């Protein structure tokens, strides 16, 4: 498996304002982490193209029909960030969430993650930031921790293949939940590494990692 990325570019959206756009191509392979029913219908090598638009505090990730062997498979994630503990109702003001949907609250400190991804140094229950004084997070931290920010996600998954649709969509939602939970745990536990970075330094770091990743994979982009 691997991922190759294109350089992030700046742009202006009529509705959201100034932001940036980026693209990552993720190559699949090594199916030890896929269930047997998924391996049975998946090629040994395939790729998924992920596009992302960042107009912080609003971002979009995904684009329908960008899996190399499944044109009817898509993942679309909208994100909004607010300075609260997750009590905003219908933050996206969208008809998309008025139908068949499920609301989940992710607790980065006390929700379980897959055992293979657990790192004690990334456990918010034990981590304490030397630079910010944040952590460890105790029971009820969402109600009494300041400052606090909630990342709201509207996740849409479509897999329009008869006989597999429900199973695949449920599986993908579970994987995305794990990714979001692990990623936000790491963001909290790594705060001393990034809290002093300027936006220019963040962009430079993204470019550095993109170049290093493409070189490692032997990717060549025009």
C-alpha positions as CSV (number, residue, x, y, z in Angstrom):
1,X,0.0,0.0,0.0
2,X,1.0,3.6,-0.4
3,X,0.0,7.1,-1.2
4,X,1.1,9.7,-3.7
5,X,0.1,13.4,-3.4
6,X,-0.1,16.5,-5.5
7,X,1.1,19.8,-4.2
8,X,-1.6,21.8,-2.3
9,X,-2.7,24.9,-4.3
10,X,-4.4,28.0,-3.1
11,X,-7.8,29.2,-4.4
12,X,-10.9,31.3,-3.8
13,X,-14.4,29.8,-3.5
14,X,-17.3,32.1,-4.1
15,X,-19.2,30.7,-1.1
16,X,-16.4,29.8,1.4
17,X,-13.7,32.3,0.6
18,X,-9.9,31.7,0.5
19,X,-8.7,28.1,0.8
20,X,-6.5,25.4,-0.5
21,X,-7.0,22.3,-2.6
22,X,-5.0,19.0,-2.6
23,X,-5.1,15.5,-4.1
24,X,-3.8,12.1,-2.8
25,X,-3.9,8.8,-4.7
26,X,-3.9,5.9,-2.3
27,X,-2.8,2.5,-3.7
28,X,-4.4,-0.6,-2.2
29,X,-2.7,-3.9,-1.6
30,X,-1.7,-6.3,1.1
31,X,-5.1,-7.4,2.0
32,X,-4.4,-8.7,5.5
33,X,-6.4,-5.9,7.0
34,X,-9.5,-6.5,4.8
35,X,-12.2,-9.0,5.7
36,X,-12.3,-12.2,3.6
37,X,-15.6,-11.2,1.9
38,X,-13.9,-7.9,0.7
39,X,-10.8,-9.6,-0.5
40,X,-12.9,-11.9,-2.6
41,X,-14.2,-9.0,-4.7
42,X,-11.2,-6.7,-4.6
43,X,-8.3,-6.7,-7.1
44,X,-4.8,-7.2,-5.7
45,X,-3.9,-3.7,-6.8
46,X,-6.2,-0.7,-7.1
47,X,-6.2,3.0,-6.2
48,X,-8.5,5.6,-4.7
49,X,-8.1,9.2,-5.5
50,X,-8.9,11.6,-2.6
51,X,-9.5,15.3,-3.2
52,X,-9.7,17.8,-0.4
53,X,-10.8,21.4,-0.2
54,X,-9.8,23.3,3.0
55,X,-11.7,26.5,3.7
56,X,-11.2,26.4,7.5
57,X,-13.3,26.1,9.6
58,X,-15.1,24.3,6.8
59,X,-13.5,21.5,4.7
60,X,-14.6,18.9,2.2
61,X,-12.9,15.5,1.5
62,X,-13.8,13.1,-1.2
63,X,-15.1,13.0,-4.7
64,X,-17.7,10.5,-6.1
65,X,-16.6,7.8,-8.6
66,X,-12.8,7.9,-8.0
67,X,-12.1,4.3,-7.1
68,X,-10.2,2.7,-10.0
69,X,-12.3,-0.5,-10.2
70,X,-15.6,0.7,-8.7
71,X,-17.0,3.8,-10.3
72,X,-20.1,3.6,-8.1
73,X,-18.2,3.8,-4.9
74,X,-17.7,7.1,-3.2
75,X,-16.9,8.7,0.2
76,X,-17.8,12.3,0.8
77,X,-16.9,14.0,4.1
78,X,-17.8,17.6,5.1
79,X,-16.2,19.0,8.2
80,X,-16.9,22.0,10.4
81,X,-15.0,23.1,13.5
82,X,-16.7,25.0,16.4
83,X,-15.5,26.1,19.8
84,X,-17.9,24.0,21.8
85,X,-18.2,20.4,23.2
86,X,-20.3,19.0,20.4
87,X,-23.8,20.4,21.3
88,X,-24.6,22.2,18.0
89,X,-27.7,20.9,16.3
90,X,-27.7,20.4,12.5
91,X,-24.5,22.4,12.1
92,X,-24.4,21.8,8.4
93,X,-27.9,23.1,7.8
94,X,-28.3,20.4,5.2
95,X,-31.2,18.3,4.1
96,X,-28.7,15.4,3.8
97,X,-28.9,14.6,7.5
98,X,-32.7,14.8,7.9
99,X,-33.2,11.3,6.3
100,X,-31.6,8.0,7.2
101,X,-28.6,8.8,9.3
102,X,-26.8,8.0,12.5
103,X,-25.2,10.4,14.9
104,X,-22.1,9.3,16.8
105,X,-20.1,11.1,19.4
106,X,-16.4,10.2,19.4
107,X,-14.6,10.6,22.7
108,X,-10.8,10.7,21.9
109,X,-10.0,9.8,25.5
110,X,-12.3,6.9,26.4
111,X,-13.6,5.4,23.2
112,X,-11.8,2.1,22.3
113,X,-9.6,1.9,19.2
114,X,-8.3,-1.3,17.5
115,X,-5.6,-2.8,19.6
116,X,-3.0,-2.8,16.9
117,X,-3.2,1.0,16.7
118,X,-2.9,1.7,20.4
119,X,0.2,3.7,21.6
120,X,0.5,4.6,25.2
121,X,2.3,7.8,24.3
122,X,-0.8,8.8,22.3
123,X,-3.3,8.0,25.0
124,X,-5.1,11.3,26.0
125,X,-5.8,9.7,29.4
126,X,-2.1,9.8,30.3
127,X,-0.6,12.5,28.0
128,X,0.3,15.9,29.4
129,X,1.5,18.7,27.2
130,X,4.7,20.4,28.3
131,X,4.0,23.6,26.2
132,X,0.2,24.1,26.7
133,X,-0.4,22.3,30.0
134,X,-3.3,20.3,28.5
135,X,-4.0,16.8,29.6
136,X,-4.4,14.2,30.9
137,X,-8.1,14.0,30.0
138,X,-10.3,12.7,32.8
139,X,-13.9,11.4,32.9
140,X,-16.2,14.3,32.0
141,X,-13.5,16.2,30.2
142,X,-15.8,17.5,27.5
143,X,-17.8,19.4,30.1
144,X,-15.0,21.1,32.0
145,X,-12.0,21.4,29.7
146,X,-11.1,24.8,28.3
147,X,-10.3,25.6,25.6
148,X,-12.2,23.0,23.7
149,X,-13.1,22.5,20.0
150,X,-15.4,20.0,18.3
151,X,-14.8,18.6,14.8
152,X,-18.2,17.9,13.2
153,X,-18.2,15.4,10.4
154,X,-21.0,14.7,7.9
155,X,-19.9,11.4,6.3
156,X,-21.7,10.0,3.2
157,X,-20.7,6.6,1.8
158,X,-22.2,5.1,-1.4
159,X,-21.5,1.6,-2.8
160,X,-24.1,0.9,-5.4
161,X,-23.4,-2.8,-6.0
162,X,-26.3,-5.2,-5.6
163,X,-25.8,-7.8,-2.8
164,X,-22.9,-6.0,-1.1
165,X,-24.1,-2.4,-0.7
166,X,-25.2,-2.6,3.0
167,X,-22.2,-4.6,4.2
168,X,-19.6,-2.5,2.4
169,X,-21.2,0.8,3.5
170,X,-21.3,-0.3,7.1
171,X,-17.7,-1.5,6.9
172,X,-16.5,1.7,5.4
173,X,-18.3,3.8,8.1
174,X,-16.6,1.7,10.8
175,X,-13.1,2.2,9.2
176,X,-13.7,6.0,8.9
177,X,-14.8,6.1,12.5
178,X,-11.5,4.4,13.6
179,X,-9.4,6.7,11.4
180,X,-11.1,9.9,12.8
181,X,-10.7,8.7,16.3
182,X,-7.1,7.7,16.0
183,X,-6.2,10.9,14.0
184,X,-7.7,13.2,16.6
185,X,-6.1,11.3,19.5
186,X,-2.7,11.9,17.7
187,X,-3.5,15.5,17.0
188,X,-4.0,16.0,20.8
189,X,-1.0,14.0,21.8
190,X,1.3,15.6,19.3
191,X,0.3,19.2,20.2
192,X,3.8,20.1,21.4
193,X,5.1,19.3,18.0
194,X,2.8,21.6,16.0
195,X,1.3,24.3,18.3
196,X,4.2,26.7,17.6
197,X,4.1,26.3,13.8
198,X,2.9,29.1,11.6
199,X,0.7,28.5,8.6
200,X,3.7,28.9,6.3
201,X,5.6,26.3,8.3
202,X,2.6,23.9,8.1
203,X,2.5,24.3,4.3
204,X,6.3,23.8,4.0
205,X,5.9,20.6,6.1
206,X,3.1,19.3,4.0
207,X,5.2,19.9,0.8
208,X,8.2,18.2,2.4
209,X,6.1,15.1,3.3
210,X,4.4,15.0,-0.1
211,X,7.8,15.0,-1.9
212,X,9.2,12.4,0.5
213,X,6.2,10.1,0.0
214,X,6.2,10.4,-3.8
215,X,9.9,9.6,-3.9
216,X,9.5,6.6,-1.7
217,X,6.7,5.2,-3.9
218,X,8.5,6.1,-7.1
219,X,5.6,8.3,-8.1
220,X,6.0,10.8,-11.0
221,X,3.5,13.7,-11.3
222,X,3.5,16.3,-14.1
